[in-house]
C-alpha cells in the first residue's frame, strides 16, 4: 500500500490554497500511481471531491480535485466548524441525577440508617453541589472504564 501522509497533506494544502476551485492534481494513468492512490483515499474519507477520467485500456485516474469543508476542517488546528457543529452536549436535570443516585444508594448493601442519611444529604444539596459531586463521579467512572468495557460491549452487541 502506498498511502503517504506527507503527500496527502501536500495535496490537501494545495487544494486549500485554491479553494473553492478545483486544481489539476497531476495524477498519472499508471496502475499504482502514488498520487492517484492517495487522492482516492482522501476522496473516500470525504476530504476532497475528485473528477476522475478513464482512457480506453487504461486505469482510471484523477484529473482534478477540490478540497471539501471536511478537508479544510481536517487541516485546521482547531478542527474547524466540525469541531463545533459535531459536539454532542448531554444535559441531565438535577432531579434526574438525584433519582439515579438515590436508586443506587437504595439498592446498595449499606446499612439502612446510612442509606437514609446519604439520601437526605443528596436531596438537600444545591444544584452547584450536585454538579460538583456528579463531575467527581463521572471522573471516577472514567478512571474505572476498563471495568465497564465488557458491559459496554454487551450493550453495543459486540
DSSP file (Angstrom, degrees, kcal/mol; ACC not computed):
  #  RESIDUE AA STRUCTURE BP1 BP2  ACC     N-H-->O    O-->H-N    N-H-->O    O-->H-N    TCO  KAPPA ALPHA  PHI   PSI    X-CA   Y-CA   Z-CA
    1    1 A X              0   0    0      0, 0.0     0, 0.0     0, 0.0     0, 0.0   0.000 360.0 360.0 360.0 139.9    0.0    0.0    0.0
    2    2 A X        +     0   0    0     31,-0.1     2,-0.3     2,-0.1    36,-0.2  -0.172 360.0 150.3-114.7  38.9    1.3    3.4   -0.9
    3    3 A X        -     0   0    0     34,-0.1     2,-0.5    35,-0.0    31,-0.0  -0.591  23.5-171.5 -73.2 131.3   -0.5    5.7    1.5
    4    4 A X     >  -     0   0    0     -2,-0.3     4,-2.7    30,-0.2     5,-0.2  -0.930  18.3-165.6-132.9 105.5    1.7    8.7    2.2
    5    5 A X  H  > S+     0   0    0     -2,-0.5     4,-2.4     1,-0.2     5,-0.2   0.858  92.5  52.8 -60.5 -37.3    0.6   11.1    4.9
    6    6 A X  H  > S+     0   0    0      2,-0.2     4,-2.3     1,-0.2    -1,-0.2   0.935 111.8  45.2 -64.8 -45.7    3.1   13.7    3.7
    7    7 A X  H  > S+     0   0    0      2,-0.2     4,-2.7     1,-0.2    -2,-0.2   0.909 111.7  53.0 -63.2 -42.7    1.8   13.6    0.2
    8    8 A X  H  X S+     0   0    0     -4,-2.7     4,-2.6     1,-0.2    -2,-0.2   0.921 110.1  47.7 -59.2 -44.2   -1.8   13.7    1.4
    9    9 A X  H  X S+     0   0    0     -4,-2.4     4,-2.7     2,-0.2    -1,-0.2   0.912 111.2  50.8 -64.5 -42.2   -1.0   16.8    3.4
   10   10 A X  H  X S+     0   0    0     -4,-2.3     4,-2.3     2,-0.2    -2,-0.2   0.926 111.8  47.6 -60.9 -44.7    0.7   18.5    0.5
   11   11 A X  H  X S+     0   0    0     -4,-2.7     4,-2.2     1,-0.2    -2,-0.2   0.927 112.9  48.1 -62.8 -45.3   -2.3   17.7   -1.8
   12   12 A X  H  X S+     0   0    0     -4,-2.6     4,-2.4     1,-0.2    -2,-0.2   0.906 111.6  50.1 -62.5 -41.7   -4.8   19.0    0.7
   13   13 A X  H  X S+     0   0    0     -4,-2.7     4,-1.9     2,-0.2    -1,-0.2   0.893 109.3  51.2 -65.7 -39.4   -2.8   22.2    1.3
   14   14 A X  H  X S+     0   0    0     -4,-2.3     4,-1.2     1,-0.2    -1,-0.2   0.916 113.1  45.8 -61.6 -42.6   -2.6   22.8   -2.5
   15   15 A X  H  X S+     0   0    0     -4,-2.2     4,-0.9     1,-0.2    52,-0.3   0.863 108.4  56.0 -69.6 -34.8   -6.3   22.4   -2.8
   16   16 A X  H  < S+     0   0    0     -4,-2.4     3,-0.5     1,-0.2    -1,-0.2   0.879 104.3  54.2 -64.2 -37.1   -6.9   24.6    0.3
   17   17 A X  H  < S+     0   0    0     -4,-1.9    -1,-0.2     1,-0.2    -2,-0.2   0.851 114.6  40.6 -63.0 -34.5   -4.9   27.4   -1.4
   18   18 A X  H >< S+     0   0    0     -4,-1.2     3,-2.3    -5,-0.1    -1,-0.2   0.508  95.5 173.8 -92.4  -5.7   -7.2   27.1   -4.5
   19   19 A X  T 3<  +     0   0    0     -4,-0.9     3,-0.1    -3,-0.5    -3,-0.1  -0.152  62.1  18.1 -50.5 134.2  -10.5   26.7   -2.5
   20   20 A X  T 3  S+     0   0    0     47,-0.2    -1,-0.3     1,-0.0    -2,-0.1  -0.956 114.8  79.4 -95.5   9.2  -13.2   26.6   -3.7
   21   21 A X  S <  S-     0   0    0     -3,-2.3    46,-0.4    -6,-0.1     2,-0.2  -0.346  79.0-115.4 -76.1 156.2  -11.8   25.9   -7.2
   22   22 A X        -     0   0    0     44,-0.1     2,-0.3    -3,-0.1    44,-0.2  -0.562  28.8-150.1 -82.5 155.6  -10.6   22.5   -8.4
   23   23 A X  E     -A   65   0A   0     42,-2.8    42,-2.0    -2,-0.2     2,-0.6  -0.908  23.3-107.7-123.4 155.6   -6.9   22.0   -9.2
   24   24 A X  E     -A   64   0A   0     -2,-0.3    40,-0.2    40,-0.2    39,-0.1  -0.740  33.7-166.0 -77.1 121.9   -5.1   19.8  -11.7
   25   25 A X        -     0   0    0     38,-0.8    -1,-0.1    -2,-0.6    39,-0.1   0.470  29.3-122.3 -98.0  -1.9   -3.5   17.3   -9.4
   26   26 A X        +     0   0    0     37,-0.4     9,-0.1     1,-0.2    10,-0.1   0.777  45.8 170.8  70.8  26.1   -1.1   15.6  -11.7
   27   27 A X        -     0   0    0     35,-0.7     2,-0.2    36,-0.2    -1,-0.2  -0.436  23.7-136.6 -68.3 144.6   -2.4   12.1  -11.3
   28   28 A X        -     0   0    0      2,-0.1    34,-0.2    -2,-0.1     5,-0.1  -0.580  13.7-123.5-102.0 165.4   -0.9    9.6  -13.8
   29   29 A X  S    S+     0   0    0     -2,-0.2    30,-0.6    32,-0.1     2,-0.4   0.082  74.8 114.4 -94.4  23.7   -2.6    6.9  -15.8
   30   30 A X  S >  S-     0   0    0     28,-0.1     3,-1.6     1,-0.0     2,-0.3  -0.754  75.3-109.8 -97.0 142.6   -0.3    4.2  -14.3
   31   31 A X  T 3  S+     0   0    0     -2,-0.4    -2,-0.1     1,-0.3    30,-0.0  -0.529 105.6  17.6 -66.2 127.7   -1.7    1.5  -12.2
   32   32 A X  T 3  S+     0   0    0     -2,-0.3    -1,-0.3     1,-0.3     2,-0.1   0.568  80.1 166.7  87.3   9.4   -0.4    2.1   -8.6
   33   33 A X    <>  -     0   0    0     -3,-1.6     4,-2.6     1,-0.2    -1,-0.3  -0.412  35.5-138.7 -58.2 125.4    0.5    5.7   -9.1
   34   34 A X  H  > S+     0   0    0      1,-0.2     4,-2.4     2,-0.2     5,-0.2   0.854 100.5  51.9 -58.7 -38.2    1.0    7.1   -5.5
   35   35 A X  H  > S+     0   0    0      2,-0.2     4,-2.4     1,-0.2    -1,-0.2   0.949 112.2  45.8 -64.4 -46.9   -0.8   10.4   -6.2
   36   36 A X  H  > S+     0   0    0      1,-0.2     4,-2.6     2,-0.2     5,-0.2   0.929 112.5  50.5 -60.8 -46.6   -3.8    8.6   -7.6
   37   37 A X  H  X S+     0   0    0     -4,-2.6     4,-2.0     1,-0.2    -1,-0.2   0.926 113.5  44.7 -58.7 -46.0   -3.9    6.1   -4.7
   38   38 A X  H  X S+     0   0    0     -4,-2.4     4,-2.4     2,-0.2    -1,-0.2   0.842 111.7  52.8 -70.8 -33.2   -3.7    8.9   -2.1
   39   39 A X  H  X S+     0   0    0     -4,-2.4     4,-2.3     2,-0.2    -1,-0.2   0.916 109.4  48.8 -66.6 -42.2   -6.3   11.0   -3.9
   40   40 A X  H  X S+     0   0    0     -4,-2.6     4,-2.5     1,-0.2    -2,-0.2   0.915 111.5  50.8 -61.6 -41.8   -8.8    8.1   -4.0
   41   41 A X  H  X S+     0   0    0     -4,-2.0     4,-1.2    -5,-0.2    -2,-0.2   0.926 110.4  48.1 -61.7 -46.2   -8.1    7.6   -0.3
   42   42 A X  H  <>S+     0   0    0     -4,-2.4     5,-2.4     1,-0.2     6,-0.7   0.878 111.9  50.7 -63.3 -37.1   -8.8   11.3    0.5
   43   43 A X  H ><5S+     0   0    0     -4,-2.3     3,-2.0     1,-0.2    -2,-0.2   0.914 104.8  55.7 -67.2 -41.6  -11.9   11.2   -1.5
   44   44 A X  H 3<5S+     0   0    0     -4,-2.5    -1,-0.2     1,-0.3    -2,-0.2   0.794 107.5  50.7 -62.4 -26.6  -13.2    8.1    0.2
   45   45 A X  T 3<5S-     0   0    0     -4,-1.2    -1,-0.3    -5,-0.2    -2,-0.2   0.405 117.2-115.5 -89.3   2.1  -12.8    9.9    3.5
   46   46 A X  T < 5S+     0   0    0     -3,-2.0    24,-0.4     2,-0.2    25,-0.4   0.664  83.2 119.9  76.3  16.3  -14.8   12.9    2.2
   47   47 A X  S   <S+     0   0    0     -5,-2.4    21,-2.3    23,-0.2    24,-0.3   0.721  77.9  19.3 -86.2 -21.7  -11.8   15.3    2.4
   48   48 A X  E     -B   67   0A   0     -6,-0.7     2,-0.5    19,-0.3    19,-0.2  -0.936  65.5-134.7-139.0 163.3  -11.8   16.0   -1.4
   49   49 A X  E     -B   66   0A   0     17,-2.8    17,-2.1    -2,-0.3     2,-0.4  -0.992  31.5-161.7-116.9 120.6  -14.1   15.8   -4.4
   50   50 A X  E     -B   65   0A   0     -2,-0.5     2,-0.6    15,-0.2    15,-0.2  -0.806  17.7-144.6-109.2 143.4  -12.3   14.3   -7.3
   51   51 A X  E     -B   64   0A   0     13,-3.3    12,-2.8    -2,-0.4    13,-1.3  -0.932  28.8-159.7-101.3 117.2  -13.1   14.4  -11.0
   52   52 A X  E     -B   62   0A   0     -2,-0.6     2,-0.3    10,-0.3    10,-0.2  -0.680  11.1-170.6-102.6 152.2  -12.0   11.1  -12.5
   53   53 A X  E     -B   61   0A   0      8,-2.8     8,-2.6    -2,-0.3     2,-0.4  -0.923   5.2-161.8-133.0 160.1  -11.2   10.1  -16.1
   54   54 A X        -     0   0    0     -2,-0.3     2,-0.2     6,-0.2     6,-0.2  -0.935   5.1-156.7-147.8 122.1  -10.6    6.9  -17.8
   55   55 A X    >   -     0   0    0      4,-0.4     3,-1.6    -2,-0.4     2,-0.1  -0.573  43.9 -80.8 -89.3 160.0   -8.9    6.3  -21.1
   56   56 A X  T 3  S+     0   0    0      1,-0.3    -1,-0.1    -2,-0.2     3,-0.1  -0.396 115.4   3.2 -61.9 134.1   -9.6    3.2  -23.1
   57   57 A X  T 3  S+     0   0    0      1,-0.2     2,-0.3    -2,-0.1    -1,-0.3   0.783 113.6 103.2  58.8  31.5   -7.4    0.3  -21.9
   58   58 A X  S <  S-     0   0    0     -3,-1.6    -1,-0.2   -28,-0.0   -28,-0.1  -0.977  77.1-102.1-138.2 152.7   -6.0    2.4  -19.0
   59   59 A X        -     0   0    0    -30,-0.6    -4,-0.4    -2,-0.3    -6,-0.1  -0.355  48.9 -93.1 -69.7 155.4   -6.7    2.5  -15.3
   60   60 A X        -     0   0    0     -6,-0.2     2,-0.3    -8,-0.1    -6,-0.2  -0.347  47.7-172.7 -66.0 150.4   -8.9    5.4  -14.0
   61   61 A X  E     - B   0  53A   0     -8,-2.6    -8,-2.8    -3,-0.1     2,-0.6  -0.927  29.1-104.9-139.5 164.6   -7.1    8.4  -12.8
   62   62 A X  E     - B   0  52A   0     -2,-0.3   -35,-0.7   -10,-0.2   -10,-0.3  -0.833  28.6-177.7 -95.2 120.2   -7.9   11.7  -11.0
   63   63 A X  E     -     0   0A   0    -12,-2.8   -38,-0.8    -2,-0.6   -37,-0.4   0.894  67.7 -11.1 -83.6 -43.9   -7.9   14.6  -13.4
   64   64 A X  E     -AB  24  51A   0    -13,-1.3   -13,-3.3   -40,-0.2    -1,-0.3  -0.969  62.6-167.8-152.1 163.5   -8.7   17.4  -10.9
   65   65 A X  E     -AB  23  50A   0    -42,-2.0   -42,-2.8    -2,-0.3     2,-0.4  -0.991   8.3-155.4-154.2 156.5   -9.8   17.7   -7.3
   66   66 A X  E     - B   0  49A   0    -17,-2.1   -17,-2.8    -2,-0.3     2,-0.2  -0.986  28.2-113.5-133.7 144.9  -11.1   20.3   -4.8
   67   67 A X  E     - B   0  48A   0    -46,-0.4   -19,-0.3    -2,-0.4   -47,-0.2  -0.512  31.2-141.4 -75.3 144.9  -10.9   20.2   -1.0
   68   68 A X     >  -     0   0    0    -21,-2.3     4,-2.3    -2,-0.2     5,-0.2  -0.435  30.6 -97.2 -96.9 175.6  -14.2   19.8    0.8
   69   69 A X  H  > S+     0   0    0      1,-0.2     4,-2.4     2,-0.2    13,-0.2   0.863 127.5  54.1 -61.3 -34.7  -15.3   21.5    4.0
   70   70 A X  H  > S+     0   0    0    -24,-0.4     4,-2.1     2,-0.2    -1,-0.2   0.887 107.2  50.4 -66.7 -37.1  -14.3   18.4    5.9
   71   71 A X  H  > S+     0   0    0    -25,-0.4     4,-1.7   -24,-0.3    -2,-0.2   0.902 110.7  48.7 -66.2 -41.2  -10.8   18.6    4.3
   72   72 A X  H  X S+     0   0    0     -4,-2.3     4,-1.4     1,-0.2    -2,-0.2   0.916 112.3  48.3 -63.9 -42.8  -10.5   22.2    5.4
   73   73 A X  H  < S+     0   0    0     -4,-2.4     6,-0.3     1,-0.2    -1,-0.2   0.865 107.4  56.8 -65.2 -35.4  -11.6   21.4    8.9
   74   74 A X  H  < S+     0   0    0     -4,-2.1    -1,-0.2     1,-0.2    -2,-0.2   0.889 109.5  45.4 -61.8 -39.4   -9.1   18.5    8.9
   75   75 A X  H  < S+     0   0    0     -4,-1.7    -1,-0.2    -5,-0.1    -2,-0.2   0.768  93.0  99.2 -74.9 -25.6   -6.3   20.9    8.2
   76   76 A X  S >< S-     0   0    0     -4,-1.4     3,-1.3     1,-0.1    -3,-0.0  -0.393  73.7-137.0 -68.1 136.1   -7.5   23.5   10.7
   77   77 A X  T 3  S+     0   0    0      1,-0.3    -1,-0.1     2,-0.1    -4,-0.0   0.820 105.6  44.0 -60.5 -31.7   -5.6   23.3   14.1
   78   78 A X  T 3  S-     0   0    0      0, 0.0    -1,-0.3     0, 0.0    -4,-0.1   0.355 119.4-105.3 -98.3   6.5   -8.8   23.7   16.0
   79   79 A X    X>  -     0   0    0     -3,-1.3     4,-0.9    -6,-0.3     3,-0.5   0.471  51.4-120.2  84.9   0.9  -10.8   21.2   13.9
   80   80 A X  H >>  -     0   0    0      1,-0.2     3,-0.9     2,-0.2     4,-0.7  -0.103  62.5 -32.4  63.0-160.9  -12.8   24.0   12.1
   81   81 A X  H >> S+     0   0    0      1,-0.2     4,-3.5     2,-0.2     3,-0.6   0.776 131.8  69.7 -65.1 -26.4  -16.5   24.3   12.3
   82   82 A X  H <> S+     0   0    0     -3,-0.5     4,-2.6     1,-0.3    -1,-0.2   0.878  93.1  57.5 -59.6 -36.3  -16.9   20.5   12.5
   83   83 A X  H << S+     0   0    0     -4,-0.9    -1,-0.3    -3,-0.9    -2,-0.2   0.833 115.8  36.3 -63.5 -30.9  -15.4   20.6   16.0
   84   84 A X  H X< S+     0   0    0     -4,-0.7     3,-1.1    -3,-0.6    -2,-0.2   0.913 121.0  43.7 -85.1 -48.9  -18.2   23.0   17.0
   85   85 A X  H 3< S+     0   0    0     -4,-3.5    -3,-0.2     1,-0.2    -2,-0.2   0.792 113.1  51.0 -71.1 -28.7  -21.1   21.5   15.0
   86   86 A X  T 3< S+     0   0    0     -4,-2.6     2,-0.3    -5,-0.3    -1,-0.2   0.345  81.8 119.5 -92.2   7.7  -20.3   17.9   15.8
   87   87 A X    <   -     0   0    0     -3,-1.1     2,-0.5    -5,-0.1    -3,-0.0  -0.549  54.6-147.3 -74.2 134.4  -20.1   18.5   19.5
   88   88 A X        -     0   0    0     -2,-0.3     2,-0.5     2,-0.0    -2,-0.1  -0.907   9.4-161.5-104.7 125.3  -22.7   16.5   21.5
   89   89 A X        -     0   0    0     -2,-0.5     2,-0.5     2,-0.0    -2,-0.0  -0.923   0.9-162.7-108.6 127.5  -24.0   18.1   24.6
   90   90 A X        -     0   0    0     -2,-0.5     2,-0.5     2,-0.0    -2,-0.0  -0.941   6.7-169.6-110.7 124.5  -25.7   15.9   27.2
   91   91 A X        -     0   0    0     -2,-0.5     2,-0.5     2,-0.0    -2,-0.0  -0.956   4.2-172.4-117.6 128.7  -27.8   17.7   29.8
   92   92 A X        -     0   0    0     -2,-0.5     2,-0.1     4,-0.0    -2,-0.0  -0.978  24.7-125.6-118.2 129.5  -29.2   16.0   32.8
   93   93 A X    >>  -     0   0    0     -2,-0.5     4,-2.0     1,-0.1     3,-0.6  -0.412  24.2-116.9 -69.1 147.6  -31.7   17.7   35.1
   94   94 A X  H 3> S+     0   0    0      1,-0.3     4,-2.6     2,-0.2     5,-0.2   0.871 116.0  54.1 -54.7 -40.4  -30.7   17.9   38.8
   95   95 A X  H 3> S+     0   0    0      1,-0.2     4,-2.6     2,-0.2    -1,-0.3   0.859 105.7  53.2 -64.7 -34.1  -33.7   15.8   39.7
   96   96 A X  H <> S+     0   0    0     -3,-0.6     4,-2.4     2,-0.2    -1,-0.2   0.924 110.2  47.0 -65.5 -43.9  -32.7   13.1   37.3
   97   97 A X  H  X S+     0   0    0     -4,-2.0     4,-2.6     2,-0.2     5,-0.2   0.927 112.3  50.1 -63.4 -44.6  -29.2   12.9   38.8
   98   98 A X  H  X S+     0   0    0     -4,-2.6     4,-3.0     1,-0.2     5,-0.2   0.927 110.6  49.9 -58.9 -44.6  -30.7   12.8   42.3
   99   99 A X  H  X S+     0   0    0     -4,-2.6     4,-2.3     1,-0.2    -1,-0.2   0.905 111.1  49.0 -61.4 -42.0  -33.0   10.0   41.3
  100  100 A X  H  X S+     0   0    0     -4,-2.4     4,-1.9     2,-0.2    -1,-0.2   0.928 113.9  45.5 -63.5 -45.1  -30.2    8.0   39.8
  101  101 A X  H  X S+     0   0    0     -4,-2.6     4,-2.5     1,-0.2    -2,-0.2   0.926 112.5  50.6 -64.6 -44.6  -28.0    8.4   42.9
  102  102 A X  H  X S+     0   0    0     -4,-3.0     4,-3.0     1,-0.2    -1,-0.2   0.897 108.7  52.4 -60.4 -40.7  -30.9    7.6   45.2
  103  103 A X  H  X S+     0   0    0     -4,-2.3     4,-1.8    -5,-0.2    -1,-0.2   0.911 110.9  47.0 -63.4 -41.5  -31.7    4.4   43.3
  104  104 A X  H  < S+     0   0    0     -4,-1.9     4,-0.3     2,-0.2    -2,-0.2   0.907 114.5  46.7 -66.0 -41.3  -28.1    3.2   43.5
  105  105 A X  H >< S+     0   0    0     -4,-2.5     3,-1.3     1,-0.2     5,-0.2   0.928 110.7  52.1 -66.7 -44.0  -27.9    4.0   47.2
  106  106 A X  H 3< S+     0   0    0     -4,-3.0    -1,-0.2     1,-0.3    -2,-0.2   0.870 112.8  45.6 -59.7 -37.9  -31.2    2.3   47.9
  107  107 A X  T 3< S+     0   0    0     -4,-1.8    -1,-0.3    -5,-0.2    -2,-0.2   0.411  96.0 103.1 -87.2   2.1  -30.0   -0.9   46.1
  108  108 A X  S <  S-     0   0    0     -3,-1.3    -3,-0.1    -4,-0.3     7,-0.1  -0.240  80.1-117.6 -81.6 173.7  -26.7   -0.9   47.8
  109  109 A X  S    S+     0   0    0      2,-0.0     3,-0.1    -2,-0.0    -1,-0.1   0.384  72.7 120.4 -89.6   1.9  -25.5   -3.1   50.7
  110  110 A X  S    S-     0   0    0     -5,-0.2     5,-0.1     1,-0.1    -2,-0.0  -0.283  77.0 -85.1 -69.9 155.4  -25.0   -0.3   53.1
  111  111 A X     >  -     0   0    0      1,-0.1     4,-2.3     3,-0.1     3,-0.5  -0.227  37.5-116.6 -58.6 147.6  -27.0   -0.2   56.4
  112  112 A X  H  > S+     0   0    0      1,-0.2     4,-2.6     2,-0.2     5,-0.2   0.857 114.0  55.6 -56.1 -40.1  -30.5    1.4   56.2
  113  113 A X  H  > S+     0   0    0      1,-0.2     4,-2.0     2,-0.2    -1,-0.2   0.889 110.1  46.2 -62.3 -38.8  -29.6    4.2   58.6
  114  114 A X  H  > S+     0   0    0     -3,-0.5     4,-2.5     2,-0.2     5,-0.2   0.873 110.5  53.5 -71.0 -37.4  -26.6    5.2   56.3
  115  115 A X  H  X S+     0   0    0     -4,-2.3     4,-2.8     2,-0.2     5,-0.2   0.945 110.0  47.4 -59.5 -48.0  -28.7    5.0   53.2
  116  116 A X  H  X S+     0   0    0     -4,-2.6     4,-2.6     1,-0.2    -2,-0.2   0.919 112.9  48.2 -61.7 -45.1  -31.3    7.3   54.7
  117  117 A X  H  X S+     0   0    0     -4,-2.0     4,-2.1     2,-0.2    -1,-0.2   0.915 114.2  46.1 -62.4 -43.6  -28.7    9.9   55.8
  118  118 A X  H  X S+     0   0    0     -4,-2.5     4,-2.5     2,-0.2    -2,-0.2   0.917 113.4  48.4 -67.5 -43.3  -26.9    9.8   52.5
  119  119 A X  H  X S+     0   0    0     -4,-2.8     4,-2.5    -5,-0.2    -2,-0.2   0.921 111.5  50.5 -63.2 -43.4  -30.2   10.2   50.5
  120  120 A X  H  X S+     0   0    0     -4,-2.6     4,-1.4    -5,-0.2    -1,-0.2   0.900 110.9  49.6 -60.1 -40.3  -31.3   13.0   52.8
  121  121 A X  H  X S+     0   0    0     -4,-2.1     4,-0.7     2,-0.2    -2,-0.2   0.910 110.6  49.2 -66.4 -41.7  -28.0   14.8   52.2
  122  122 A X  H >< S+     0   0    0     -4,-2.5     3,-0.9     1,-0.2    -2,-0.2   0.906 109.5  52.6 -63.6 -41.3  -28.2   14.3   48.4
  123  123 A X  H 3< S+     0   0    0     -4,-2.5    -1,-0.2     1,-0.2    -2,-0.2   0.806 110.2  48.8 -64.2 -28.9  -31.8   15.7   48.4
  124  124 A X  H 3< S+     0   0    0     -4,-1.4    -1,-0.2    -5,-0.2    -2,-0.2   0.564  84.9 112.7 -89.4  -8.0  -30.6   18.8   50.3
  125  125 A X    <<  -     0   0    0     -3,-0.9     2,-0.1    -4,-0.7    -3,-0.0  -0.405  68.1-125.6 -65.2 135.3  -27.6   19.5   48.0
  126  126 A X     >  -     0   0    0     -2,-0.1     4,-2.4     1,-0.1     3,-0.3  -0.346  33.4 -98.4 -70.8 165.7  -28.0   22.8   46.0
  127  127 A X  H  > S+     0   0    0      1,-0.2     4,-2.5     2,-0.2     5,-0.1   0.872 123.8  52.0 -55.4 -41.8  -27.6   22.4   42.2
  128  128 A X  H  > S+     0   0    0      2,-0.2     4,-2.3     1,-0.2    -1,-0.2   0.894 109.9  48.9 -65.0 -39.2  -23.9   23.5   42.3
  129  129 A X  H  > S+     0   0    0     -3,-0.3     4,-2.4     2,-0.2    -1,-0.2   0.905 112.6  47.9 -64.5 -41.5  -23.1   21.0   45.0
  130  130 A X  H  X S+     0   0    0     -4,-2.4     4,-2.5     2,-0.2    -2,-0.2   0.879 109.9  53.4 -65.6 -38.3  -24.8   18.3   43.0
  131  131 A X  H  X S+     0   0    0     -4,-2.5     4,-2.2    -5,-0.2    -2,-0.2   0.918 110.5  46.6 -62.3 -44.3  -23.0   19.4   39.8
  132  132 A X  H  X S+     0   0    0     -4,-2.3     4,-2.1     2,-0.2    -2,-0.2   0.924 113.0  48.8 -64.0 -45.4  -19.6   19.1   41.6
  133  133 A X  H  X S+     0   0    0     -4,-2.4     4,-2.2     1,-0.2    -2,-0.2   0.904 111.5  50.2 -61.8 -41.4  -20.5   15.7   43.0
  134  134 A X  H  X S+     0   0    0     -4,-2.5     4,-2.6     2,-0.2    -1,-0.2   0.905 107.8  52.9 -64.7 -42.1  -21.6   14.5   39.6
  135  135 A X  H  X S+     0   0    0     -4,-2.2     4,-2.2     1,-0.2    -1,-0.2   0.907 110.7  47.7 -60.0 -42.1  -18.4   15.7   38.0
  136  136 A X  H  X S+     0   0    0     -4,-2.1     4,-2.5     2,-0.2    -1,-0.2   0.890 111.5  50.3 -66.3 -39.1  -16.4   13.7   40.5
  137  137 A X  H  X S+     0   0    0     -4,-2.2     4,-2.4     2,-0.2    -2,-0.2   0.889 110.3  49.5 -66.7 -38.8  -18.5   10.6   40.0
  138  138 A X  H  X S+     0   0    0     -4,-2.6     4,-2.5     2,-0.2    -2,-0.2   0.923 111.6  49.3 -64.5 -43.7  -18.0   10.9   36.2
  139  139 A X  H  X S+     0   0    0     -4,-2.2     4,-2.0     2,-0.2    -2,-0.2   0.913 111.4  49.2 -61.3 -42.9  -14.3   11.2   36.7
  140  140 A X  H  X S+     0   0    0     -4,-2.5     4,-0.9     1,-0.2    -1,-0.2   0.907 110.6  51.1 -62.3 -42.0  -14.2    8.2   39.0
  141  141 A X  H >< S+     0   0    0     -4,-2.4     3,-0.6     1,-0.2    -2,-0.2   0.902 109.5  49.5 -62.5 -41.4  -16.2    6.2   36.4
  142  142 A X  H >< S+     0   0    0     -4,-2.5     3,-1.4     1,-0.2    -1,-0.2   0.847 104.7  58.6 -67.0 -33.4  -13.8    7.1   33.7
  143  143 A X  H 3< S+     0   0    0     -4,-2.0    -1,-0.2     1,-0.3     3,-0.2   0.768 113.1  40.3 -64.3 -23.9  -10.9    6.1   35.9
  144  144 A X  T XX S+     0   0    0     -4,-0.9     3,-1.2    -3,-0.6     4,-0.7  -0.022  77.1 123.5-112.9  28.3  -12.5    2.6   36.0
  145  145 A X  H X>  +     0   0    0     -3,-1.4     3,-1.0     1,-0.3     4,-1.0   0.839  65.8  64.6 -60.7 -34.8  -13.6    2.4   32.4
  146  146 A X  H 34 S+     0   0    0      1,-0.3     4,-0.4    -3,-0.2     3,-0.4   0.836  99.0  54.8 -60.4 -29.6  -11.7   -0.8   31.8
  147  147 A X  H <4 S+     0   0    0     -3,-1.2     4,-0.3     1,-0.2    -1,-0.3   0.782 110.1  47.1 -69.9 -25.8  -14.1   -2.4   34.3
  148  148 A X  H <X S+     0   0    0     -3,-1.0     4,-2.7    -4,-0.7    -2,-0.2   0.552  85.2  91.0 -93.4  -8.9  -17.1   -1.2   32.3
  149  149 A X  H  X S+     0   0    0     -4,-1.0     4,-2.8    -3,-0.4     5,-0.2   0.902  84.9  52.0 -58.8 -44.4  -15.8   -2.3   28.8
  150  150 A X  H  > S+     0   0    0     -4,-0.4     4,-1.9    -3,-0.2    -1,-0.2   0.907 112.5  46.9 -58.2 -38.9  -17.4   -5.8   29.0
  151  151 A X  H  > S+     0   0    0     -4,-0.3     4,-2.6     2,-0.2    -2,-0.2   0.919 111.7  50.3 -67.1 -42.8  -20.8   -4.1   29.8
  152  152 A X  H  X S+     0   0    0     -4,-2.7     4,-2.0     1,-0.2    -2,-0.2   0.911 110.1  50.4 -61.5 -42.7  -20.3   -1.5   27.0
  153  153 A X  H  X>S+     0   0    0     -4,-2.8     5,-2.9    -5,-0.2     4,-0.5   0.893 110.8  49.6 -61.8 -39.5  -19.5   -4.3   24.6
  154  154 A X  H ><5S+     0   0    0     -4,-1.9     3,-0.9    -5,-0.2    -2,-0.2   0.924 110.9  49.0 -65.4 -44.3  -22.7   -6.2   25.7
  155  155 A X  H 3<5S+     0   0    0     -4,-2.6    -1,-0.2     1,-0.2    -2,-0.2   0.849 113.9  46.1 -63.9 -34.1  -24.8   -3.1   25.3
  156  156 A X  H 3<5S-     0   0    0     -4,-2.0    -1,-0.2    -5,-0.2    -2,-0.2   0.455 115.6-114.3 -90.0  -1.2  -23.4   -2.4   21.8
  157  157 A X  T <<5       0   0    0     -3,-0.9    -3,-0.2    -4,-0.5    -4,-0.1   0.786 360.0 360.0  78.0  28.2  -23.8   -6.0   20.7
  158  158 A X      <       0   0    0     -5,-2.9    -4,-0.2    -6,-0.2    -5,-0.1   0.453 360.0 360.0 -82.5 360.0  -20.1   -6.9   20.3
